[in-house]
């Protein structure tokens, strides 16, 4: 059964396959500031720790 996020997950996997990593931005709301994080940097060949950034607008 297809879920509501299947297309999003598929696109994310394509980006990571093409570039090796991606950035996911989360918009702010009344309870939390905006933040962004990387996905895929910790995998070979870079083995770089993932990055988490708080307080900057995603633009």
N, CA, C and O of each residue as an XYZ file, in Angstrom:
236
protein
N       0.842     -1.179      0.000
C       0.000      0.000      0.000
C       0.892      1.248      0.000
O       1.796      1.368      0.826
N       0.643      2.137     -0.892
C       1.429      3.368     -1.012
C       1.054      4.336      0.100
O      -0.120      4.519      0.421
N       2.084      4.955      0.681
C       1.863      5.937      1.735
C       1.986      7.352      1.200
O       2.393      7.555      0.056
N       1.635      8.333      2.026
C       1.658      9.724      1.568
C       3.060     10.269      1.309
O       3.204     11.292      0.641
N       4.087      9.609      1.819
C       5.451     10.108      1.662
C       6.273      9.318      0.650
O       7.468      9.575      0.502
N       5.674      8.378     -0.041
C       6.419      7.521     -0.960
C       7.134      8.307     -2.053
O       8.298      8.026     -2.337
N       6.473      9.283     -2.673
C       7.108     10.083     -3.722
C       8.260     10.903     -3.155
O       9.306     11.033     -3.790
N       8.068     11.454     -1.965
C       9.112     12.237     -1.319
C      10.341     11.372     -1.022
O      11.471     11.789     -1.277
N      10.125     10.191     -0.493
C      11.227      9.278     -0.181
C      11.942      8.856     -1.459
O      13.170      8.790     -1.489
N      11.190      8.572     -2.505
C      11.784      8.187     -3.786
C      12.669      9.310     -4.332
O      13.780      9.058     -4.797
N      12.171     10.555     -4.273
C      12.957     11.690     -4.757
C      14.217     11.873     -3.916
O      15.290     12.136     -4.459
N      14.097     11.738     -2.603
C      15.265     11.854     -1.726
C      16.315     10.812     -2.048
O      17.506     11.121     -2.084
N      15.892      9.586     -2.280
C      16.836      8.520     -2.639
C      17.520      8.820     -3.962
O      18.708      8.537     -4.120
N      16.785      9.392     -4.925
C      17.384      9.755     -6.212
C      18.438     10.852     -6.031
O      19.504     10.793     -6.642
N      18.147     11.840     -5.203
C      19.107     12.923     -4.947
C      20.370     12.362     -4.308
O      21.479     12.706     -4.718
N      20.209     11.504     -3.311
C      21.373     10.921     -2.637
C      22.160     10.041     -3.596
O      23.390     10.050     -3.574
N      21.474      9.289     -4.430
C      22.176      8.441     -5.403
C      22.975      9.295     -6.388
O      24.093      8.934     -6.758
N      22.407     10.421     -6.811
C      23.062     11.283     -7.792
C      24.211     12.080     -7.185
O      25.282     12.186     -7.782
N      23.984     12.652     -5.974
C      24.962     13.575     -5.393
C      25.704     13.021     -4.182
O      26.707     13.593     -3.756
N      25.225     11.927     -3.631
C      25.870     11.330     -2.473
C      25.291     11.801     -1.148
O      25.511     11.162     -0.119
N      24.561     12.899     -1.154
C      23.954     13.425      0.062
C      22.892     14.456     -0.293
O      22.785     14.864     -1.449
N      22.108     14.878      0.692
C      21.095     15.909      0.488
C      20.890     16.674      1.787
O      21.345     16.241      2.846
N      20.208     17.806      1.707
C      19.858     18.600      2.877
C      18.341     18.596      3.019
O      17.613     18.826      2.053
N      17.884     18.336      4.221
C      16.459     18.368      4.529
C      16.199     19.578      5.425
O      16.770     19.677      6.511
N      15.350     20.491      4.981
C      14.990     21.678      5.757
C      13.633     21.470      6.421
O      12.712     20.911      5.825
N      13.531     21.926      7.652
C      12.282     21.873      8.409
C      11.882     23.305      8.720
O      12.663     24.049      9.314
N      10.687     23.698      8.332
C      10.214     25.066      8.549
C       9.866     25.294     10.017
O       9.507     24.354     10.726
N       9.972     26.540     10.472
C       9.652     26.830     11.867
C       8.146     26.778     12.112
O       7.342     26.887     11.187
N       7.797     26.612     13.359
C       6.410     26.743     13.775
C       6.395     27.429     15.146
O       7.426     27.934     15.591
N       5.273     27.453     15.799
C       5.161     28.155     17.077
C       5.962     27.491     18.195
O       6.258     28.135     19.201
N       6.316     26.214     18.036
C       7.010     25.475     19.084
C       8.506     25.295     18.846
O       9.247     24.999     19.783
N       8.960     25.470     17.610
C      10.371     25.207     17.319
C      10.884     26.113     16.206
O      10.120     26.533     15.338
N      12.198     26.416     16.236
C      12.781     27.209     15.154
C      12.985     26.341     13.914
O      12.835     25.120     13.964
N      13.325     26.984     12.816
C      13.657     26.217     11.621
C      14.982     25.496     11.857
O      15.812     25.937     12.652
N      15.162     24.392     11.161
C      16.441     23.692     11.204
C      16.596     22.881      9.928
O      15.625     22.596      9.227
N      17.832     22.521      9.646
C      18.159     21.710      8.480
C      19.163     20.654      8.887
O      19.928     20.844      9.832
N      19.160     19.547      8.175
C      20.135     18.503      8.444
C      20.478     17.778      7.152
O      19.689     17.747      6.207
N      21.664     17.201      7.132
C      22.105     16.459      5.958
C      21.714     14.994      6.099
O      21.518     14.484      7.202
N      21.608     14.337      4.955
C      21.365     12.901      4.899
C      22.343     12.332      3.885
O      22.351     12.758      2.730
N      23.161     11.386      4.293
C      24.070     10.711      3.375
C      25.539     11.064      3.517
O      26.387     10.355      2.975
N      25.872     12.140      4.229
C      27.280     12.503      4.367
C      28.083     11.448      5.123
O      29.276     11.276      4.873
N      27.439     10.752      6.037
C      28.160      9.785      6.866
C      28.448      8.471      6.142
O      29.110      7.592      6.693
N      27.963      8.335      4.933
C      28.184      7.108      4.168
C      29.437      7.243      3.305
O      29.868      8.350      2.984
N      30.008      6.114      2.939
C      31.194      6.110      2.081
C      30.870      6.816      0.774
O      29.723      6.711      0.341
N      31.755      7.511      0.121
C      33.184      7.562      0.412
C      33.597      8.696      1.353
O      34.769      8.761      1.724
N      32.698      9.586      1.754
C      33.127     10.733      2.566
C      33.310     10.399      4.038
O      34.255     10.887      4.659
N      32.443      9.591      4.608
C      32.453      9.248      6.033
C      32.452     10.495      6.904
O      32.985     10.471      8.014
N      31.874     11.563      6.430
C      31.788     12.832      7.163
C      30.586     12.775      8.097
O      29.545     12.246      7.709
N      30.696     13.302      9.314
C      29.519     13.335     10.187
C      28.385     14.147      9.551
O      28.633     15.098      8.809
N      27.171     13.770      9.842
C      26.026     14.542      9.374
C      26.054     15.925     10.026
O      26.618     16.101     11.106
N      25.441     16.899      9.362
C      25.432     18.278      9.853
C      24.008     18.651     10.234
O      23.059     18.324      9.521
N      23.865     19.340     11.367
C      22.571     19.791     11.871
C      22.684     21.290     12.134
O      23.537     21.715     12.913
N      21.836     22.094     11.496
C      21.901     23.560     11.613
C      20.562     24.055     12.149
O      19.509     23.702     11.619
N      20.603     24.877     13.205
C      19.386     25.388     13.833
C      19.364     26.911     13.755
O      20.398     27.563     13.902
N      18.175     27.475     13.523
C      17.977     28.902     13.642
C      18.100     29.712     12.358
O      17.811     30.908     12.363
N      18.515     29.101     11.274
C      18.579     29.795      9.998
C      17.351     29.451      9.182
O      16.877     28.315      9.210
N      16.835     30.429      8.456
C      15.691     30.136      7.589
C      16.171     29.257      6.447
O      17.271     29.485      5.942
N      15.410     28.271      6.015
C      15.829     27.330      4.982
C      16.257     27.960      3.652
O      17.016     27.344      2.903
N      15.789     29.171      3.344
C      16.222     29.811      2.097
C      17.700     30.077      2.132
O      18.254     30.612      1.172
